[in-house]
Amino acid sequence: MLRGARLGLGLVAALAVGACARAEPVAPPRDITIAAAALPLNPEAPDQQGVGAFAYAGGVALTSAETPRLHGLSDIAFTPDGAVVLQGDQADVVTARLVLDSSGRLTGLAEARLSALADAQGMAFDQKLEWADAEGVAILANGDRLVSFEDHDRILVYPAKGGPPRPAPMPSVAFRHNNGMEALAALPALGPDVYLTGSEDTGQTWICRLSAACVEDRQIPVPPGAGLVAATAVPAGGIAYLTRAYTPATGNQIRLLIFDAKGAQIGELALQRPLTVDNFEGVAAQARPDGRTRFYLISDDNFSGKQRTLLLAFDWTPPTR
């Protein structure tokens, strides 16, 4: 099968065959309690409270004794009513409310609920990663949810009013194995059904609409060994892109690149040792009352005991004109 092909009738039929063979309904959502352990920005210098124009607004390591599924979280987005959605890369979904202290710093998650994505027939995904490898999530203004998948590359729309998902437009290119559309973001400034997706290894991005084909947009620089893993709309009309690299010698190297609405780069956050860092794969942005933009970063622990599920917050002060 060609990588990156649209989800056509053949793939829908394959999903249907798999669903009939499994005949497994999606498990109902259930409430879970998530524990949050506070994290310093720099374990070697606990008093450090920022990086350049980015003020550290709190960070937590997330765990739950009530489920083995709070792992593999690959993206983060906000619903129209302000709830946070964390997308897992084995079709798990966590929705919750952010908990902030009296100064507005992140301290945890509350009202957490664990659920699972349904396939095109409304049934549970086969947990084999070739079908369930959800990587990106974007939420449109009407509440419809977009989810991008790797391996069998596709984007599905999950209607806000419920019901099975349907295919969404995606780039007509062949993605390399496990290097597909990790980056996915709604772009409300361009229209209610507009979204962006990008190729992990090349950094090429596309602007798509539910009502039209995708068109090429800018290419984000990704050095050898790095990848484009997430994107988010910036409240002022720009777009921020998250890239990740890893080597055993240096550990994780994370960069958040911020572009304004005209396409000029106006900000960059770099995270690497000795700062608190892990396999960050998701980013979301919110406007702050003081004019700053808050970025939330979520890490994918790959279901590994050697990694952690971290949620960090940074308040960015845009440059003055």
N, C-alpha and C positions, 0 to 999 in steps of 0.2 A: 504494500500500500504506500502511495506517495505521502511523505510527511507534509503536514500543513494543508492537506486537501480539505475542502469544505465537508461538513457533516451531511452527506447526501443520503439518498434512499437506501443504499447498500449498508451504510453504517447504522442507520436507524433500524433496518431489518436485523442486523446483527445484534443490536441492543435488545430487540424484541425477542429474538431466539434465546439470548442469555437470560432475559427476565423470565421467559416461560420455563426455562430449565430450572431456574433457581426458585421461582414462585415465592419470593421473600418480600413481604411488605416492608416499607421503611419503618424503622423503630420510631415510636412516638417521642417527641421532645421530652426531656426530663431536667428538672432543676438540679444544679450541682453547686457545691461550695468551693470557691477557689481561694487558696491561701496565697498571700502576697508578702514576700520578704523584701524589705527595703534594700536598695543597692546604692553605694556611692558611685559617682561618675568615675573616679579614679581611686581604686583600692590602695594605691601606693601614696596618694595625696588626698585624703578624705575631704579636705577643705576646698578642693577645686570645684567650682560651681559653674563652669562653662567652657566653651571652646569658641574663641573668636566672638562672632555676633550671635552665637547660640548659647542661651542660658539654660542650664540643666534644670528641668522642672519636675524631677523625680523619676525613679525607676524601680521596678519590682521584678523579682523572680516568681513565676507563677507555677503552682502545683495544686493537685487535688487528690485527696485520699479516697474520693468517691467514684473515680473512673480511671481506667487506663488509657483513655482517649484524648487527654489534654496534652497532645504532642503534635509535632509536625505542622505547626501553625505557620502558614506561608504568606498570608496577607491580612490586611486590616482595612475596614471601611466603616463609615457612619451611615446610619439610616436617617431618613428625614426627621425623625423625632429625637435624634441624638444618641440612640443606642449604638454600641460598638459591635461590629461583626468580625469575628476572627475565623478565617477560612483554613481548614486543615487539608493536608495533601493526601489524605485517604478518605476524602468526602465527608469528614466531620465538620460541623459548624458550631461555633460557640457565639451566642449573643449575650451581652451583659451591659451594665452601666458602669462608667468610670467613677471611681471614688477619688475625690480631691480633698485635701485638707483646707483649713481656713485661709491659707495663703495661695491656694490654687494648685498646689503641687500634687502630682499623681501619687496615690497611696495604695490602690488596689482596684479590684473589680467586684461588683455586687450584682444581685439578681441574675446570676449566670444560668444559662440554659443550654444544654447540649442536644444537638439534633444531627441529622444526616441528610445529605443531598439525595434526591431521587433521580433515577434515570428517565429516559424519554417515555417510558411506560408507567412512571410513577412508582417503580419498584426500587428496592435497594440495589446499589451498585455491587457488583462483584468486587471484593476488596483487593483483587489483584491490581497492582498499580497501573497496569496498562490502560485500564478504564477509569479508575477512581482518582488519578493523580491531579487533583484540583490545585491550582497554583495561585491564581489571581481572582480577586472579587472587586466588583464595582457596583454601586447602587445608584440608579437613576432617580431623578426628582420625583417620579411617581411611585417609587418604592420597588420597582422591578429590579431584580438582582441579576447581574452578569457574572458568570464564572468561567474562567479559562482553564483548559486542561492540557497537560503535556502527554507525551507518548502517543496516544490517539488524539492529535491536536485538534481542538475544537473550542468554540465558545457557546455556552448555553445561556438562555434567558429563563430565569425563574420568576413567573408572574407574582406580583405583590398580592394578588387576590387568590393565589393558590393554583393548583393544577400542575400537570407535568411540564417540564421545560421544553423549549423549542430551540432549534439552531439559530444562531446569530451570525451576521456577516463577519468574516475573518479574512486576513490577507491571503491572497492566492499565491502562496510561496511554499516551498518545501523546507520545513525546519529540520535541523539535525536532531537526532535522537536525544531526548532529555535537554534540549536547548530551545524550547518553544516559547510560548506566550506566558511567561511568568509575570510580566508587567501588564497591568490592566487598570484603567482609571476612567471614571465618568468625567466628562468635560462640560459641565452645565453652562459655562460662559459661551459655548459654541452652539448650544441647543439642547433640548430636553432628552434627545435620544443619541447624543454624541458620546463616543468613548475612544480611548486610545489603547493600543496594545503594542507590544514590542518583542523583538527577538532577543533571547538571552545572550547568545554568543556574539552576534554582530552588532547589537545596539540599534538596529534599524527600527523605527517606530512607524505606526500607521494611525491615521484618524479614520474612524468608522462611524457609521450611523446604522440604526436598525432598519432604516428605510433606504439605504444605499450601500454601494460597495465601498471597501476600504481604499484609501489613497495614501501614498507614502508621505511621511512627515520627516522630521529631522533624524539624523543618526547620532546616537549618543556615543561618545568615545568610551570604549571598553578596552583597556590594555590586555595583553596576552594573559590568560588565566583568570580574567575577571568576567563578570556577566551583568547584564541589566536584569534586575530581579523585581522591580516594583516601580510604580509611578503614582502620582496623586495630583489633582488640581490644587493650585494655590489660590487662596481667597481673592487676591487682587487680579486674577485672570491668567496667571502663568501656570507652569507645570514644573513639578519637582520629580527627579528620577533617582532611584536608588540603585547603586551598583555594589557588587560584592566580589571580593577575591579571597583566596585562602591558599596558604602554603604552610607546611609543618613548621618551617623556620620562623615565619613572621606571624602566623595565626591569621585571624580574620581581619580584613581591611575593608571598611565600609565607607562609601562616599555618597552623600546626598547632594545632587547638583540641582540648583534652582534657576529657572529661566523665567523671564517676564513675558508678558503677552506679545511683545514684539520679537521674541526669540533671542534676546540677549541674556547671557548668563549673569546673574546678579548675586549668587550666593553659593557657598560650598561648605559642607560639614564633613570632616574626616574623622573616623573613629578607628583606632587600632590600639594594641597594647602600648602602655599599661592601662589605658582606659577600659571600662567595662564594655566588653564586646563579645558577640557570639555570631551565629549564622543569621544575621538580620536579612529577612526576605520581604518584609511588608512595610508600607508607610502610608499614613493618612495625615491630612492637615485640617486644622480648624482655625478660624479667626478668633483672636482674643479681644476683649473689650478695650485694651490699651493700644490696639493697632498692630500688635505683633502677631505672628503666625505660630501656632503650636504644631509641631510635628511629633507623631507617635510612631515608634519603630517596634516591630514585633519580630522575634527570632524563631526560626524553625529548628527544633532540636533533633530532627530526623529520627525520633523515637530512640535516641541514643542516651545511655546513662552518662556519657562523657560530655554532653551538651546540656544547655538549659533553655527553658522558655522564658525569654526576657521581654519586658515591655518598658521602653524608655520614652521620656518626653523631653522635648527641647523647645524653648521659645525663641524664635528668630526675629531679630530686628532688621527689617529691610534697609538697604542703603538709602540715604537721603539723596534727593534729586538735585 
